[in-house]
């Protein structure tokens, strides 16, 4: 990530290219994996915002082969987070580079605590992220 992007806190992770691949209802997000191409490979990620979501959410297909979901807000300055390819981690998009493992525990940086992670379930070609 470039220096200017870090100064302005611009994350690399984009919303899904198919905006219709997900929906939010009753405290859970459902993602149709066949429509979320960004999640088809390890290291792939999408960020979800808006549509009545109570939180910004980062979903990634981790280096460990599992799906992970986090409140997309660093505990240092409130900026968004991005996956760190090949490291089993996510990192704040700001200059501080606070880094967290897939359970949300801080590995390094000035963040004030762990990230909020959400339970992820998989069934019938869908990911279900439980926000409550």
N, C-alpha and C positions, 0 to 999 in steps of 0.2 A: 504494500500500500504506500502511496506517495506521501511525502511530508505534508503537502497542502491539504490532502484529504484528512490526515490525522489532526492537523491544526483545527480544521473545521468540523471534525467528528463525523465525517461522511463514511458510512460503512460500505463494504464491498458487496455484501449479500443483498440480492435484489428480491422484490416480490416475485411470486410465481409468474411465468410467462402466460399460463392459462389461469386467469383470475377466477374462473369458475370451478377450479379443482378443489375448493374448500368451502365449508360453511361452518357457522358458529350457532349453537343453540343449546340451551340448558346447561351451561357451564362446560361444554366440550366442543372441541374443534374436530371436524371430520374432514380428512383429506383423501381424495380419490388418487391413489398412487399412480394409476395408469395415465392420469392427466397432469401429474406433477413430475415432469421430466427431470427437473433439477435434483430430485431426490433419488433418481434411479441408480446413481453410482456413489460409492463411498466418497465422503468429503463434500458431497453436494448439499446445498442448503437453500432455504427460502425464508423470507421474513414476512410475517402477516401483521397487518395493521388495519384499523378501521372496521367497518361493518359491524358495529356494536361490540367489538372485542373490548373487554375491560383492560387488557394489557397488550403491549406489543409482544409478539412471540417469534422466536427463532427456532426453526426445526431443521435438524441436520441428520444426514445419514453418516454416522460416525466412522472413523477409521477402524473401530472395533466391530463393524458390521451391524450395529444396533442403531435404532433411531432415538434421538434425544431432542427434548424441547426445553427451552428456557424463557423466562421473562427477559425480553430483549432490552435490558437496562442494566448497565454496569453499576455496581455499588460504590464506585468512586465518584464519578461526575454525572452519572445518569445517561451516558451515551450508549449507543447500540453496540452489540457484540458481533463478531464474525468468527467462523471456524478457522483454526490454524491447521492447514493440510499436513497430514503425516505426523501430527504430534498428540492426537487424542485430547485436544484442548480447544477452547474458545478464548478470544481476546477482545478487549475493549478497542473500539476504533479510534480512541483518542491518543494523544502523545504518551500517556501514562503506560499504555500497553499492559494493563492488569490482565493476568492470564488465569484461567480456571480450567479444572478438569471436567470430565463429562458428568460428574455428580454435582457440579457447581462449586466445589471447594476451590478456594484461591490457591494458586501455585506461586504467583509472584505479582509484584506491583503494589500500588498504594490503595487499592480498593479497601473499603471498610468492612467487608464481610463476604460471605458466599453469594452466588447467584441463586435466584429462585428457579428451581427446575420443576418440570411438570411430568406426571406419569404419562407414558406413551404405551398404547396398546395397538395391536395389529389384528385385524380380522377381515376376511373376505375382500382383500385388495384395498383396504382402507386403513389409514392411521387414525387413531382416536387419541386426542390429547385432552387430558382432564385438567381443567383450570381450577377446579374447586376441590 
